[in-house]
Amino acid sequence: MNIRLVIRDSSGASFASDNVLRFTFRKDAYVPYTALTVRAVMDADITDAAEVKLYIGSRLIHHGLADSVRSVYSGGKRIVSASSRGFTSLLCQNQIPPGLKTGVSLNSLMNGYYLLPNVTHEDNSDVDNYIYVDKNSTMWDGIANLCFRLNGRYPYIRGANNVRITPVAPPRMFEYTASQLLSTGTELTGRRLISNFHMADIAGEYGTYELQDDDAISMKVIRHKFFDLDMEFLRDPDNALVYRDNIASRGKKHIFCSYSGYNGEDLSDVLSFGAYTEKRISTLKVTGSSSGVITEVGFYEDKFPH
C-alpha cells in the first residue's frame, strides 16, 4: 500500500516522499478537521512549508495547514516530521460579526463571510429563520447551531475538507468479518457530562428552563451549569437545554474495531461487525509504519443522531 507525503511551500512548489516512516491520521464526527502527524525521508530541505497532504494509494485523506514542520539531516538522510490540521480548522479560528442573522443556510454561512483555502461544503440552501451570533462566536459555532436547528444533528467533515450537515446518501457499506479483525473494543467517556442545566428567562430569573440528565446522575456525575437566556433559541428555549445536553454527552460511548490495511472508510459511511449492523461511522484512525497500515474505525452511541 503506497503512502505519499506531499508538502507545498508558500510559492506553490511541491516536495513529495514515498518513503513515509510512520504516520497517524485521525477523523472524528465531533472534531471539525482531520489531524495528521507524519515522519518521512525527503530529499529537499523545506524551509517555507504551507500545506501538508497525505495520500493512501490514490486517495487524498488529508490536506491541511503546516502547523509544524521539522527537518533534520543526519546519517546521510533528511527526516521531515510534520504536524497538520485540515483546512477546516480555520472555521474554528474565524469569528462572525455578532448579532441576529436572518434567512441563514449552510451555503450563505460558508460563502458569505470568508474565502477559506481548500475548504468546500455540501450544497445545502435549507434556510432557518435566523441564528443569533454571540460575541466571539466562530464560523463553526454558527454551522453547528444551524445544523441542530435544521435537523437535530451535528456537522462533520467528509473527505479532506468538505463540511456537511446531513448524512451522506447513499453511504458506502463496510462489513468486517471476525477473521479480518485485529481487535474490537468499547470506550466510555464521562468527563464532559453535566447533570443539571439551568437557563435564565428573559428577566434573568432561574427556575423556568431546567433540564436534568438522568443518565449522568446514574453514573454518579453531579455537575450543575447555569447560563443566561440563549438568544439563539428564543423561539424554542427548551431546545437550548437539549443542545447543551447533547454537546456534553457527545461521544459518550465509542464502539470500534481494527483491521490490517485501509479500505477508504470515511465519516457517515456505514459499518457492520460482530453484533453491530449498519452503524454510521463516527471515528477513523489510520496508522502506518514499516510494519504496514492499520485502520481503527468506530461509531458513537450518544444523544445526537448519527
ZAMARGU-4260 file (C-alpha; in steps of 0.2 Angstrom, whole numbers, plus 5000, padded with zeros to 4 digits):
<rodrens>
0) 5000/5000/5000 | 5009/5016/4994 | 5009/5031/5006 | 5014/5048/4999 | 5018/5064/5009
5) 5017/5080/4999 | 5022/5096/5007 | 5019/5113/4997 | 5028/5129/5001 | 5020/5147/5000
10) 5026/5149/4982 | 5016/5133/4977 | 5032/5122/4975 | 5028/5104/4980 | 5040/5091/4988
15) 5035/5073/4989 | 5041/5057/4998 | 5035/5039/4995 | 5047/5034/5010 | 5035/5038/5024
20) 5042/5030/5040 | 5026/5032/5051 | 5010/5042/5052 | 4994/5044/5062 | 4979/5051/5054
25) 4963/5054/5064 | 4945/5059/5060 | 4931/5062/5072 | 4912/5067/5070 | 4914/5080/5083
30) 4931/5087/5078 | 4929/5100/5063 | 4946/5095/5055 | 4957/5080/5051 | 4973/5078/5060
35) 4989/5071/5054 | 5007/5068/5062 | 5019/5061/5050 | 5038/5057/5048 | 5046/5054/5031
40) 5063/5054/5022 | 5063/5068/5010 | 5077/5074/4998 | 5073/5093/4999 | 5076/5105/5014
45) 5059/5113/5016 | 5061/5130/5024 | 5044/5138/5020 | 5030/5125/5022 | 5012/5130/5020
50) 5002/5114/5016 | 5003/5096/5020 | 4995/5082/5010 | 4994/5063/5013 | 4989/5050/5001
55) 4985/5032/5004 | 4986/5024/4986 | 4977/5037/4975 | 4966/5043/4989 | 4969/5060/4997
60) 4965/5058/5015 | 4972/5074/5022 | 4975/5091/5016 | 4980/5104/5029 | 4990/5118/5037
65) 5008/5116/5041 | 5006/5118/5060 | 5024/5112/5062 | 5037/5105/5050 | 5054/5100/5057
70) 5068/5095/5045 | 5084/5086/5052 | 5098/5080/5041 | 5108/5066/5049 | 5117/5050/5043
75) 5115/5054/5025 | 5096/5056/5026 | 5084/5071/5028 | 5070/5066/5040 | 5055/5078/5040
80) 5042/5077/5054 | 5026/5087/5051 | 5010/5090/5061 | 4995/5096/5052 | 4976/5100/5055
85) 4964/5101/5040 | 4960/5117/5032 | 4943/5116/5040 | 4951/5120/5057 | 4951/5138/5051
90) 4932/5138/5054 | 4936/5137/5072 | 4948/5152/5071 | 4937/5165/5061 | 4923/5174/5070
95) 4907/5180/5063 | 4901/5198/5067 | 4889/5196/5082 | 4870/5199/5081 | 4855/5192/5073
100) 4857/5184/5056 | 4841/5180/5046 | 4837/5168/5032 | 4853/5158/5035 | 4858/5142/5026
105) 4874/5132/5026 | 4878/5140/5008 | 4876/5158/5015 | 4886/5154/5030 | 4900/5146/5020
110) 4900/5158/5006 | 4895/5175/5014 | 4910/5179/5025 | 4927/5172/5021 | 4936/5163/5007
115) 4945/5149/5016 | 4958/5140/5006 | 4954/5122/5001 | 4938/5121/5011 | 4922/5115/5002
120) 4904/5111/5008 | 4889/5102/5005 | 4877/5112/4993 | 4863/5115/5005 | 4852/5130/5004
125) 4839/5125/5018 | 4835/5140/5027 | 4832/5143/5046 | 4823/5159/5050 | 4838/5166/5060
130) 4853/5162/5070 | 4860/5174/5084 | 4878/5175/5084 | 4886/5179/5101 | 4902/5189/5103
135) 4917/5179/5099 | 4907/5165/5091 | 4916/5156/5076 | 4910/5151/5059 | 4910/5133/5066
140) 4899/5138/5081 | 4886/5146/5068 | 4887/5130/5057 | 4884/5119/5072 | 4869/5129/5079
145) 4861/5130/5061 | 4864/5111/5059 | 4855/5107/5075 | 4841/5119/5072 | 4838/5112/5054
150) 4839/5093/5058 | 4844/5090/5076 | 4862/5084/5071 | 4880/5090/5072 | 4890/5094/5057
155) 4905/5084/5052 | 4920/5084/5039 | 4919/5072/5024 | 4934/5069/5014 | 4949/5080/5017
160) 4939/5097/5020 | 4921/5095/5015 | 4908/5102/5028 | 4892/5093/5029 | 4876/5095/5039
165) 4867/5080/5033 | 4871/5061/5032 | 4879/5056/5015 | 4867/5047/5004 | 4870/5034/4998
170) 4883/5029/5011 | 4897/5016/5006 | 4894/5000/5016 | 4909/4991/5025 | 4907/4974/5033
175) 4921/4966/5043 | 4921/4948/5047 | 4929/4941/5063 | 4943/4933/5053 | 4948/4951/5046
180) 4948/4960/5063 | 4963/4963/5074 | 4953/4969/5088 | 4936/4976/5094 | 4933/4987/5109
185) 4922/4999/5118 | 4926/5016/5127 | 4915/5026/5139 | 4918/5044/5142 | 4910/5053/5156
190) 4922/5068/5159 | 4910/5080/5149 | 4894/5075/5156 | 4883/5088/5165 | 4869/5083/5177
195) 4858/5099/5178 | 4856/5113/5166 | 4848/5130/5172 | 4845/5144/5160 | 4838/5161/5165
200) 4822/5168/5157 | 4820/5185/5149 | 4820/5193/5166 | 4836/5185/5171 | 4827/5173/5183
205) 4831/5155/5185 | 4818/5141/5188 | 4808/5141/5172 | 4821/5132/5160 | 4828/5117/5168
210) 4835/5100/5162 | 4841/5085/5172 | 4851/5072/5163 | 4847/5056/5172 | 4860/5046/5163
215) 4873/5057/5170 | 4866/5055/5188 | 4866/5036/5186 | 4884/5037/5183 | 4886/5047/5199
220) 4890/5063/5190 | 4883/5079/5199 | 4888/5095/5189 | 4876/5110/5188 | 4878/5123/5175
225) 4869/5140/5175 | 4869/5151/5159 | 4860/5166/5153 | 4845/5165/5141 | 4852/5159/5124
230) 4846/5171/5111 | 4849/5158/5098 | 4834/5148/5104 | 4822/5162/5108 | 4808/5153/5098
235) 4811/5137/5107 | 4821/5140/5123 | 4820/5122/5129 | 4830/5117/5114 | 4844/5127/5121
240) 4845/5115/5136 | 4843/5100/5124 | 4858/5106/5113 | 4869/5108/5128 | 4865/5091/5135
245) 4869/5083/5118 | 4885/5093/5117 | 4890/5087/5135 | 4886/5069/5131 | 4894/5069/5114
250) 4905/5053/5111 | 4899/5045/5127 | 4900/5028/5121 | 4913/5023/5107 | 4912/5006/5099
255) 4926/5001/5087 | 4936/4988/5078 | 4953/4987/5069 | 4960/4978/5054 | 4976/4977/5043
260) 4975/4989/5028 | 4964/5004/5023 | 4948/5002/5013 | 4944/5020/5011 | 4931/5022/5025
265) 4925/5040/5029 | 4913/5048/5042 | 4895/5045/5038 | 4899/5028/5029 | 4891/5013/5036
270) 4900/4999/5045 | 4895/4982/5052 | 4905/4970/5063 | 4900/4957/5076 | 4883/4961/5084
275) 4883/4978/5076 | 4875/4981/5060 | 4874/4996/5049 | 4881/5009/5060 | 4886/5026/5054
280) 4905/5029/5055 | 4909/5042/5068 | 4928/5039/5071 | 4943/5034/5060 | 4961/5032/5064
285) 4974/5026/5052 | 4992/5022/5057 | 5006/5017/5047 | 5024/5012/5048 | 5037/4999/5040
290) 5026/4986/5048 | 5011/4991/5037 | 4994/5000/5039 | 4981/4998/5052 | 4964/5006/5052
295) 4953/5008/5068 | 4935/5013/5063 | 4921/5015/5075 | 4904/5023/5079 | 4897/5033/5094
300) 4881/5030/5104 | 4876/5046/5112 | 4862/5059/5111 | 4865/5066/5093 | 4858/5055/5079
305) 4871/5048/5068
</rodrens>
